Amino acid sequence: MCVDFFKTIVTRVIIFFEHLFLLLPIDKKKILFYPTNGHYYCNLKYIDKKIAVENEKIKIIWVKRRADDDSYPNDISFCNYHDIKFLYHFFTSSIIIFNNNLPVWVFKRHGQIFINTWHGGGAYKKIDKGFSKIPNQWKKKRIYRIVNSIDYVVSSCKRFSYVFEKDIGSSMKFLPFGMPRNDIFFDANQMQHAVDLVREKYRIQPDKGIVLYAPTFRDNGMRIDLDVNRLLSSLQLRFKKSFILLVRSHPHLAKDIFSKVQRRDEVIDVSKYVDMQELLAAADVLITDYSSSIWDFSFTGRPCFIYANDLSSYKKERNFHTPIDEWPFPLAENNEEMVRNIENFNSDIYKERIFEHHRALGSYENGTASEQIGRLIKAICYKNEKNSGEK
């Protein structure tokens, strides 16, 4: 009873301020960045860095989930997700940029532009349409309303554009720019900077190779049975150097991994490291299952291995847009296959398969995504300024 009463009060307060802020004019040169988990990361980070350098007159406001989030640079302007200022900035910004979805209690104001950068490249896992099963009809209606309000979606490849439009069924326009977060893999200086950051933070010696293990989150109780000790031994034999394993995973999955390690100094938990792209840039080898990080990492040309011990059940529950046997990465469903794939890894054949994979999916990646989106944003802002007669 008390909970319902509290929700009613909060809802009425939100509605009041929403309508209040609708009376205010839209700031033609203000952009709101809404990252799904509140961190300074993913595509939004790399767009922000490009705009900040080239378009100093454009105001950028980030939405934080926690005021003490230290992933943000000191010079970033932000508002708190749980503060009324969030509503103020949302309804007075000309462009809203986000990488997944928006809260159900906001909506698009006339004159605003919504840009969804999405959060995964390539076209691997089927897009989760779990919101279609939401029993709350009001909430479901609001989600569809937001989806149908999106003006632009950033696309990494032709196949993504096709399957996203097919799955979501909206009339949004796709931006064939590639993922802004992947620009780093086309810039040697940015790559080296990321390598230095990661190695310095975790005190990894220059002679040690880095293998990043990043399995996707599971909500079905799946456990990890990857033999870490055999993995490290196999990598050392194949690539002629010893490796440090970085684990970026959900806490309960990471716990499985650490419980099996013989030497704890060979494994480091990096699950709290915010920028996945910097970890990928630092990694010599990537091991994952169905994560879209395989698309990102493929532009390094470095070895990536798929370890999917729940493949059959995953196909039944979700399945793929691009059949997994068409992926260019060596696939293993058990530890024996994993060791064999590492032992038999051929760099030349692998790179040929990567090249063909990019061609087959119609890759848009070329290292200029942030620049292209920056130009689009600048054009929108200055068009708004011209139309309003501002100087």
BELMONOR-V256279 format. One record per residue. N is the residue number from 0. RES is the residue in three letters. OMEGA is omega in radians with two decimals (NA if undefined). NEAR is the number of other ideal C-beta (glycine too) atoms within 12 Angstrom. Layout:
((N | RES | OMEGA | NEAR) (N | RES | OMEGA | NEAR))
//
This chain:
((0 | MET | 3.13 | 7) (1 | CYS | -3.14 | 8) (2 | VAL | 3.13 | 9) (3 | ASP | 3.12 | 10) (4 | PHE | 3.13 | 11) (5 | PHE | 3.12 | 12) (6 | LYS | 3.14 | 14) (7 | THR | 3.13 | 14) (8 | ILE | -3.13 | 14) (9 | VAL | 3.14 | 17) (10 | THR | -3.13 | 17) (11 | ARG | 3.09 | 15) (12 | VAL | 3.13 | 17) (13 | ILE | -3.13 | 26) (14 | ILE | 3.13 | 18) (15 | PHE | -3.10 | 16) (16 | PHE | 3.07 | 26) (17 | GLU | -3.12 | 26) (18 | HIS | 3.09 | 16) (19 | LEU | -3.09 | 16) (20 | PHE | 3.06 | 26) (21 | LEU | 3.11 | 23) (22 | LEU | -3.12 | 14) (23 | LEU | 3.12 | 19) (24 | PRO | 3.05 | 18) (25 | ILE | 3.06 | 33) (26 | ASP | -3.00 | 30) (27 | LYS | -3.09 | 30) (28 | LYS | 3.09 | 29) (29 | LYS | 3.14 | 35) (30 | ILE | 3.07 | 43) (31 | LEU | 3.06 | 42) (32 | PHE | -3.11 | 47) (33 | TYR | 3.07 | 39) (34 | PRO | -3.04 | 38) (35 | THR | -3.09 | 25) (36 | ASN | 3.06 | 24) (37 | GLY | -3.10 | 32) (38 | HIS | 3.02 | 30) (39 | TYR | -2.99 | 35) (40 | TYR | 3.03 | 34) (41 | CYS | -3.06 | 40) (42 | ASN | -3.08 | 46) (43 | LEU | 3.13 | 48) (44 | LYS | -3.04 | 35) (45 | TYR | 3.01 | 45) (46 | ILE | -3.13 | 44) (47 | ASP | -3.11 | 39) (48 | LYS | 3.13 | 32) (49 | LYS | -3.14 | 33) (50 | ILE | -3.10 | 34) (51 | ALA | -3.12 | 26) (52 | VAL | -2.95 | 15) (53 | GLU | -3.04 | 18) (54 | ASN | -3.01 | 28) (55 | GLU | -3.11 | 12) (56 | LYS | 3.14 | 20) (57 | ILE | -3.14 | 35) (58 | LYS | -3.13 | 27) (59 | ILE | 3.08 | 41) (60 | ILE | 3.08 | 34) (61 | TRP | 3.09 | 40) (62 | VAL | 3.11 | 42) (63 | LYS | 3.00 | 31) (64 | ARG | -3.12 | 25) (65 | ARG | -3.11 | 18) (66 | ALA | -3.10 | 17) (67 | ASP | 3.10 | 11) (68 | ASP | -3.06 | 23) (69 | ASP | 3.10 | 16) (70 | SER | -3.08 | 27) (71 | TYR | 2.99 | 29) (72 | PRO | -3.07 | 16) (73 | ASN | -3.05 | 9) (74 | ASP | -3.13 | 13) (75 | ILE | 3.02 | 25) (76 | SER | -3.08 | 24) (77 | PHE | 2.98 | 33) (78 | CYS | -3.13 | 28) (79 | ASN | -3.12 | 21) (80 | TYR | -3.06 | 30) (81 | HIS | -3.08 | 17) (82 | ASP | 3.09 | 20) (83 | ILE | 3.12 | 20) (84 | LYS | 3.09 | 24) (85 | PHE | 3.12 | 33) (86 | LEU | 3.12 | 32) (87 | TYR | -3.11 | 26) (88 | HIS | 3.13 | 36) (89 | PHE | -3.04 | 42) (90 | PHE | 3.09 | 33) (91 | THR | 3.07 | 32) (92 | SER | -3.13 | 45) (93 | SER | -3.13 | 41) (94 | ILE | 3.03 | 47) (95 | ILE | -3.14 | 44) (96 | ILE | -3.10 | 49) (97 | PHE | -3.02 | 41) (98 | ASN | 3.04 | 36) (99 | ASN | 3.10 | 27) (100 | ASN | -3.12 | 31) (101 | LEU | 3.07 | 32) (102 | PRO | -3.07 | 26) (103 | VAL | -3.07 | 22) (104 | TRP | 3.00 | 25) (105 | VAL | -3.14 | 34) (106 | PHE | -3.10 | 29) (107 | LYS | 3.09 | 28) (108 | ARG | 3.10 | 27) (109 | HIS | -3.13 | 12) (110 | GLY | 3.10 | 23) (111 | GLN | 3.06 | 32) (112 | ILE | 3.08 | 33) (113 | PHE | 3.07 | 36) (114 | ILE | 3.10 | 40) (115 | ASN | -3.13 | 38) (116 | THR | -3.04 | 45) (117 | TRP | -3.02 | 42) (118 | HIS | 3.12 | 34) (119 | GLY | 3.12 | 38) (120 | GLY | -3.11 | 47) (121 | GLY | 3.11 | 45) (122 | ALA | -3.04 | 37) (123 | TYR | 3.14 | 39) (124 | LYS | 3.03 | 36) (125 | LYS | -3.10 | 25) (126 | ILE | -3.07 | 31) (127 | ASP | 3.11 | 21) (128 | LYS | -3.10 | 20) (129 | GLY | -3.12 | 16) (130 | PHE | 3.12 | 24) (131 | SER | -3.13 | 18) (132 | LYS | -3.12 | 12) (133 | ILE | -3.09 | 16) (134 | PRO | -3.13 | 10) (135 | ASN | -3.05 | 12) (136 | GLN | 3.11 | 14) (137 | TRP | -3.13 | 14) (138 | LYS | 3.14 | 19) (139 | LYS | -3.13 | 19) (140 | LYS | -3.14 | 17) (141 | ARG | 3.13 | 23) (142 | ILE | 3.10 | 30) (143 | TYR | -3.14 | 23) (144 | ARG | 3.12 | 23) (145 | ILE | -3.13 | 32) (146 | VAL | -3.12 | 33) (147 | ASN | 3.11 | 19) (148 | SER | -3.09 | 28) (149 | ILE | 3.12 | 37) (150 | ASP | -3.08 | 29) (151 | TYR | 3.00 | 31) (152 | VAL | 3.10 | 38) (153 | VAL | -3.09 | 46) (154 | SER | 3.13 | 40) (155 | SER | -3.09 | 43) (156 | CYS | -3.12 | 39) (157 | LYS | -3.09 | 24) (158 | ARG | 3.09 | 31) (159 | PHE | -3.13 | 39) (160 | SER | -3.11 | 32) (161 | TYR | -3.04 | 20) (162 | VAL | 3.13 | 31) (163 | PHE | 3.12 | 34) (164 | GLU | -3.14 | 22) (165 | LYS | -3.10 | 16) (166 | ASP | -3.04 | 25) (167 | ILE | 3.08 | 29) (168 | GLY | 3.13 | 16) (169 | SER | -3.07 | 24) (170 | SER | -3.14 | 14) (171 | MET | 3.12 | 25) (172 | LYS | -3.14 | 21) (173 | PHE | 3.10 | 31) (174 | LEU | -3.06 | 35) (175 | PRO | -3.03 | 27) (176 | PHE | -2.91 | 41) (177 | GLY | -3.12 | 42) (178 | MET | 3.12 | 49) (179 | PRO | -3.13 | 47) (180 | ARG | -3.14 | 48) (181 | ASN | 3.08 | 43) (182 | ASP | -3.12 | 38) (183 | ILE | -3.07 | 40) (184 | PHE | 3.10 | 35) (185 | PHE | -3.09 | 27) (186 | ASP | -3.06 | 25) (187 | ALA | -3.13 | 14) (188 | ASN | 3.09 | 13) (189 | GLN | 3.12 | 27) (190 | MET | -3.10 | 27) (191 | GLN | 3.11 | 17) (192 | HIS | 3.13 | 20) (193 | ALA | 3.10 | 31) (194 | VAL | -3.12 | 28) (195 | ASP | -3.14 | 18) (196 | LEU | -3.07 | 23) (197 | VAL | -3.12 | 33) (198 | ARG | 3.13 | 28) (199 | GLU | -3.11 | 15) (200 | LYS | -3.07 | 20) (201 | TYR | 3.05 | 28) (202 | ARG | -3.14 | 12) (203 | ILE | -3.09 | 31) (204 | GLN | -3.10 | 15) (205 | PRO | -3.09 | 15) (206 | ASP | -3.13 | 13) (207 | LYS | 3.00 | 27) (208 | GLY | 3.12 | 29) (209 | ILE | 3.00 | 42) (210 | VAL | -3.13 | 46) (211 | LEU | 3.08 | 47) (212 | TYR | -3.04 | 46) (213 | ALA | 3.09 | 42) (214 | PRO | 3.13 | 36) (215 | THR | -3.14 | 31) (216 | PHE | 3.05 | 23) (217 | ARG | 3.06 | 24) (218 | ASP | -3.10 | 13) (219 | ASN | 3.10 | 15) (220 | GLY | -3.14 | 13) (221 | MET | 3.14 | 25) (222 | ARG | 3.14 | 20) (223 | ILE | 3.10 | 35) (224 | ASP | 3.11 | 24) (225 | LEU | 3.12 | 44) (226 | ASP | -3.05 | 28) (227 | VAL | -3.10 | 36) (228 | ASN | 3.09 | 22) (229 | ARG | 3.12 | 27) (230 | LEU | -3.10 | 39) (231 | LEU | 3.11 | 37) (232 | SER | -3.13 | 24) (233 | SER | 3.12 | 32) (234 | LEU | -3.14 | 37) (235 | GLN | 3.13 | 25) (236 | LEU | -3.07 | 18) (237 | ARG | -3.02 | 29) (238 | PHE | 2.99 | 23) (239 | LYS | 3.01 | 11) (240 | LYS | 3.14 | 19) (241 | SER | -3.04 | 24) (242 | PHE | 2.93 | 36) (243 | ILE | -3.14 | 38) (244 | LEU | 3.02 | 45) (245 | LEU | -3.10 | 41) (246 | VAL | 3.08 | 40) (247 | ARG | -2.99 | 40) (248 | SER | 3.01 | 37) (249 | HIS | -3.06 | 23) (250 | PRO | -3.07 | 15) (251 | HIS | 3.07 | 20) (252 | LEU | 3.11 | 32) (253 | ALA | 3.13 | 30) (254 | LYS | 3.09 | 18) (255 | ASP | -3.07 | 26) (256 | ILE | -3.07 | 37) (257 | PHE | -3.14 | 25) (258 | SER | -3.06 | 18) (259 | LYS | -3.05 | 25) (260 | VAL | 3.11 | 27) (261 | GLN | 3.14 | 17) (262 | ARG | -3.07 | 17) (263 | ARG | -3.13 | 17) (264 | ASP | 3.12 | 16) (265 | GLU | -3.08 | 29) (266 | VAL | -3.13 | 34) (267 | ILE | 3.09 | 34) (268 | ASP | -3.14 | 25) (269 | VAL | -3.06 | 33) (270 | SER | -3.12 | 25) (271 | LYS | 3.09 | 24) (272 | TYR | -2.94 | 30) (273 | VAL | -3.00 | 26) (274 | ASP | 3.13 | 33) (275 | MET | -3.09 | 45) (276 | GLN | 3.10 | 45) (277 | GLU | 3.07 | 38) (278 | LEU | 3.12 | 42) (279 | LEU | 3.13 | 44) (280 | ALA | -3.11 | 38) (281 | ALA | -3.04 | 42) (282 | ALA | 3.01 | 43) (283 | ASP | -3.13 | 36) (284 | VAL | 3.05 | 41) (285 | LEU | 3.00 | 41) (286 | ILE | 3.12 | 47) (287 | THR | 3.10 | 42) (288 | ASP | -3.07 | 40) (289 | TYR | -3.10 | 38) (290 | SER | 3.10 | 36) (291 | SER | 3.06 | 39) (292 | SER | 3.09 | 41) (293 | ILE | 3.09 | 45) (294 | TRP | -3.13 | 45) (295 | ASP | -3.05 | 44) (296 | PHE | -3.10 | 40) (297 | SER | -3.12 | 39) (298 | PHE | 2.99 | 39) (299 | THR | -3.08 | 35) (300 | GLY | -3.10 | 23) (301 | ARG | -3.07 | 32) (302 | PRO | 3.03 | 37) (303 | CYS | 3.14 | 42) (304 | PHE | 3.09 | 42) (305 | ILE | 3.02 | 39) (306 | TYR | -3.03 | 41) (307 | ALA | -3.09 | 38) (308 | ASN | 3.11 | 28) (309 | ASP | -3.01 | 27) (310 | LEU | -3.07 | 26) (311 | SER | -3.14 | 12) (312 | SER | 3.13 | 18) (313 | TYR | 3.10 | 25) (314 | LYS | -3.13 | 18) (315 | LYS | -3.06 | 12) (316 | GLU | -3.02 | 19) (317 | ARG | 3.11 | 25) (318 | ASN | -2.97 | 21) (319 | PHE | 2.99 | 29) (320 | HIS | 3.05 | 27) (321 | THR | -3.11 | 30) (322 | PRO | -3.02 | 17) (323 | ILE | 3.11 | 27) (324 | ASP | 3.04 | 16) (325 | GLU | 3.09 | 19) (326 | TRP | -3.07 | 36) (327 | PRO | -3.03 | 32) (328 | PHE | 3.11 | 39) (329 | PRO | -3.05 | 34) (330 | LEU | 3.08 | 29) (331 | ALA | 3.08 | 32) (332 | GLU | 3.08 | 26) (333 | ASN | -3.05 | 19) (334 | ASN | 3.12 | 25) (335 | GLU | 3.13 | 19) (336 | GLU | -3.14 | 24) (337 | MET | 3.13 | 37) (338 | VAL | -3.13 | 28) (339 | ARG | 3.13 | 19) (340 | ASN | 3.11 | 30) (341 | ILE | -3.13 | 34) (342 | GLU | -3.05 | 22) (343 | ASN | -3.07 | 19) (344 | PHE | 3.12 | 27) (345 | ASN | -3.04 | 15) (346 | SER | -3.10 | 18) (347 | ASP | 3.12 | 11) (348 | ILE | 3.14 | 16) (349 | TYR | -3.11 | 27) (350 | LYS | 3.07 | 22) (351 | GLU | 3.13 | 15) (352 | ARG | 3.09 | 26) (353 | ILE | 3.14 | 31) (354 | PHE | -3.13 | 18) (355 | GLU | 3.12 | 17) (356 | HIS | 3.10 | 30) (357 | HIS | 3.13 | 30) (358 | ARG | -3.09 | 16) (359 | ALA | -3.14 | 20) (360 | LEU | 3.13 | 34) (361 | GLY | -3.07 | 23) (362 | SER | 3.04 | 33) (363 | TYR | -3.03 | 32) (364 | GLU | 3.04 | 39) (365 | ASN | 3.07 | 23) (366 | GLY | -3.09 | 26) (367 | THR | -3.06 | 23) (368 | ALA | -3.13 | 39) (369 | SER | 3.13 | 41) (370 | GLU | -3.11 | 26) (371 | GLN | 3.11 | 29) (372 | ILE | 3.07 | 42) (373 | GLY | 3.11 | 33) (374 | ARG | 3.12 | 22) (375 | LEU | -3.14 | 32) (376 | ILE | 3.12 | 46) (377 | LYS | -3.14 | 27) (378 | ALA | 3.13 | 20) (379 | ILE | -3.10 | 34) (380 | CYS | -3.09 | 31) (381 | TYR | 3.02 | 21) (382 | LYS | 3.09 | 19) (383 | ASN | -3.13 | 27) (384 | GLU | -3.14 | 21) (385 | LYS | -3.11 | 14) (386 | ASN | -3.11 | 14) (387 | SER | 3.12 | 17) (388 | GLY | 3.13 | 8) (389 | GLU | 3.09 | 17) (390 | LYS | NA | 9))
//
